[in-house]
Amino acid sequence: MSKVKFDLLAYLRKNLKNIICMLVAVCVMGMGVAVLNMTGLGPDPCSALHYAMSRVTGLSFGTYQLCINAVLFLFLLFKDRSLFGPGTFGNMILVGYSADITTWLINKIFGVTKIESLTVAIIVMIPALAVFVLAAAVYMNSKTGTAPYDALSYFIHGILEKKTGKTIPFKVVRIGYDMFVTIAAVIICLVAKIDMTVGVVTVIMLFALGPVIDAVARVMNGKTGEKPEA
């Protein structure tokens, strides 16, 4: 019992800075997701799918995201535990509920849930997109573990390389993964006849998020194309 407690305290002392960076990053990501969704120009691919499913199921965005990530976590727990850590649970819980709280606060303060003016939406979208991508990159490279949604992309990458026997750039797999998720979100919105959750920003992030994460990895770790460390 004392050994477990000692190890935990040692881990916290060693990784406190990274854990704090992760916690701030995932909260900022949630705020960015909420603002991007309110512009009507679309959030990141993962959030676009979760917003669509939350509307279909009647659950809040945060609750649906937590539930689906919990399912993925249990699946991947028996496949590759090396990707998990404090950042796994930070992302699972804080991104979705930070987005819900941000949406609620903006609605309370400004009385809006969606920005109707395209000009205003674009003006708001530019800094929100920049902040979200930077926060996502910091989170992904904080060495505290990764969310089940992101971990699944690394798992698929490993499976493909093993099956083909070839070296495949991770960003190529990630783009294909996010593209599949984006298409799924579009289909769900059309079939369920709900407001479209995919927009131009979703497509931009589909192609840009992977390369930006790689670029930030070079700055933070001097590495690129590697699994995030737990």
C-alpha positions in Angstrom: 0.0 0.0 0.0 2.8 2.4 1.0 4.7 1.5 -2.2 1.8 2.4 -4.4 1.4 5.7 -2.6 5.1 6.4 -2.9 5.1 5.7 -6.6 2.1 7.9 -7.2 3.7 10.8 -5.3 6.9 10.3 -7.2 5.0 10.3 -10.5 3.2 13.5 -9.6 6.4 15.3 -8.6 8.1 14.2 -11.8 5.2 15.1 -14.1 3.5 17.9 -12.4 4.4 20.5 -15.0 3.2 18.3 -17.8 -0.1 17.4 -16.0 -0.8 21.1 -15.4 -0.1 21.8 -19.1 -2.5 19.0 -20.1 -5.3 20.1 -17.8 -5.1 23.7 -19.1 -4.9 22.5 -22.7 -7.9 20.2 -22.5 -10.0 22.9 -20.9 -9.0 25.4 -23.6 -9.8 22.7 -26.2 -13.3 22.4 -24.8 -13.8 26.2 -25.0 -12.5 26.2 -28.5 -14.8 23.4 -29.6 -17.8 25.2 -28.2 -17.0 28.5 -29.9 -16.2 26.8 -33.2 -19.5 24.9 -33.0 -21.4 28.1 -32.4 -19.9 29.7 -35.5 -21.7 27.1 -37.6 -18.5 26.5 -39.5 -17.8 23.2 -37.7 -15.5 22.0 -35.0 -12.8 19.3 -35.3 -13.9 15.9 -36.9 -14.2 14.1 -33.6 -16.3 16.8 -32.0 -18.5 17.1 -35.2 -19.4 13.4 -34.8 -20.0 13.7 -31.1 -22.2 16.8 -31.5 -24.2 14.9 -34.1 -24.6 11.8 -31.9 -25.4 13.9 -28.8 -28.3 15.5 -30.7 -29.6 12.1 -31.8 -29.3 10.6 -28.4 -30.5 13.6 -26.4 -27.4 13.6 -24.2 -25.3 16.7 -23.7 -22.1 16.9 -25.7 -19.9 16.3 -22.7 -21.9 13.3 -21.5 -22.0 11.6 -24.9 -18.2 12.2 -25.4 -17.5 10.7 -22.0 -19.6 7.7 -22.7 -18.2 6.9 -26.1 -14.6 7.4 -24.9 -15.3 5.1 -21.9 -16.3 2.4 -24.4 -13.2 2.9 -26.5 -11.0 3.0 -23.4 -12.3 -0.4 -22.3 -11.6 -1.8 -25.8 -8.1 -0.4 -26.0 -7.2 -1.3 -22.4 -6.8 -4.9 -23.5 -4.9 -3.9 -26.7 -2.4 -1.2 -25.8 -2.2 0.3 -22.4 1.0 2.3 -23.2 -1.1 5.2 -24.6 -3.0 5.8 -21.4 -2.3 8.1 -18.5 -3.7 11.2 -16.6 -4.3 12.9 -20.0 -6.6 10.1 -21.1 -9.1 10.9 -18.3 -8.4 14.7 -18.5 -9.5 14.7 -22.1 -12.4 12.3 -21.6 -14.0 14.4 -18.9 -12.8 18.0 -19.3 -13.0 18.7 -23.1 -16.7 17.8 -23.4 -17.9 19.4 -20.2 -15.7 22.5 -20.7 -17.5 22.9 -24.1 -20.9 22.5 -22.4 -20.1 25.0 -19.7 -18.7 27.5 -22.3 -21.8 27.2 -24.5 -24.0 27.7 -21.4 -22.1 30.8 -20.3 -22.1 32.4 -23.7 -25.8 31.8 -24.0 -26.4 33.3 -20.5 -24.2 36.3 -21.2 -25.0 37.1 -24.8 -28.2 35.2 -25.3 -27.0 33.2 -28.3 -26.3 29.6 -29.1 -25.3 30.1 -32.7 -23.7 33.0 -34.5 -26.0 34.0 -37.4 -23.8 36.5 -39.2 -21.2 34.8 -41.5 -18.8 37.8 -41.1 -18.9 37.7 -37.3 -18.6 33.8 -37.5 -15.4 34.1 -39.6 -13.9 36.8 -37.3 -14.6 34.6 -34.2 -13.5 31.4 -36.0 -10.0 32.4 -36.8 -8.6 33.0 -33.3 -10.8 30.1 -31.9 -9.3 27.7 -34.5 -5.7 28.8 -33.8 -6.2 28.4 -30.0 -7.9 25.0 -30.4 -5.2 23.6 -32.6 -2.4 24.9 -30.4 -4.1 23.5 -27.3 -4.6 20.1 -29.0 -1.0 20.0 -30.0 0.2 20.8 -26.4 -2.1 18.2 -25.0 -1.0 15.5 -27.5 2.7 16.2 -26.6 2.3 16.6 -22.8 3.5 13.0 -22.3 0.5 12.3 -20.0 -1.4 9.9 -22.2 -3.9 10.4 -24.9 -7.7 10.2 -25.2 -9.2 6.9 -26.4 -10.4 8.5 -29.7 -6.8 9.5 -30.5 -5.3 6.3 -29.1 -7.5 4.4 -31.6 -5.8 6.1 -34.5 -2.4 5.0 -33.2 -3.8 1.5 -32.7 -5.0 1.4 -36.3 -1.7 2.8 -37.5 0.1 -0.1 -35.8 -2.3 -2.7 -37.3 -1.9 -1.3 -40.8 1.9 -1.3 -40.6 1.9 -4.9 -39.2 -0.5 -6.1 -41.9 1.3 -4.4 -44.8 4.8 -4.8 -43.6 5.4 -1.2 -44.7 6.3 2.0 -42.9 3.2 4.3 -43.1 3.4 7.9 -42.0 1.1 8.4 -39.1 -0.3 11.7 -40.4 -1.6 9.8 -43.5 -3.5 7.3 -41.3 -4.7 10.1 -39.1 -6.1 12.0 -42.0 -7.9 8.9 -43.3 -9.2 8.2 -39.8 -10.6 11.8 -39.4 -12.0 11.7 -42.9 -14.0 8.6 -42.0 -15.3 10.2 -38.9 -16.3 13.4 -40.8 -18.2 11.4 -43.4 -19.9 9.5 -40.6 -21.0 12.8 -39.0 -22.4 14.1 -42.3 -24.4 10.8 -42.8 -25.8 10.9 -39.3 -26.9 14.6 -39.7 -28.6 13.8 -43.1 -30.3 10.6 -41.9 -31.4 12.1 -38.6 -32.4 15.3 -40.3 -30.6 17.5 -37.7 -28.5 20.7 -38.3 -25.2 19.8 -40.0 -22.3 19.7 -37.5 -19.6 19.5 -40.2 -18.3 22.7 -41.8 -15.3 24.2 -43.5 -13.4 24.3 -40.2 -13.9 20.5 -39.9 -12.4 20.0 -43.3 -9.5 22.3 -42.5 -8.7 20.5 -39.3 -9.0 17.1 -41.0 -5.9 17.9 -43.1 -4.1 20.4 -40.7 -4.3 18.8 -37.2 -1.8 16.0 -37.8 0.9 18.2 -39.4 0.5 20.8 -36.7 0.8 18.2 -33.9 4.0 17.0 -35.6 5.4 20.5 -35.8 4.7 21.2 -32.1 6.2 17.8 -31.2 9.5 19.0 -32.8 9.5 22.1 -30.6 8.4 20.4 -27.4 10.3 17.1 -27.7 12.6 17.2 -30.7 10.7 14.2 -32.0 7.9 13.6 -34.5 5.7 10.8 -35.6 5.9 8.9 -32.3 3.3 7.7 -29.9 2.5 10.1 -27.1 4.1 8.9 -23.9 2.0 8.2 -20.8 
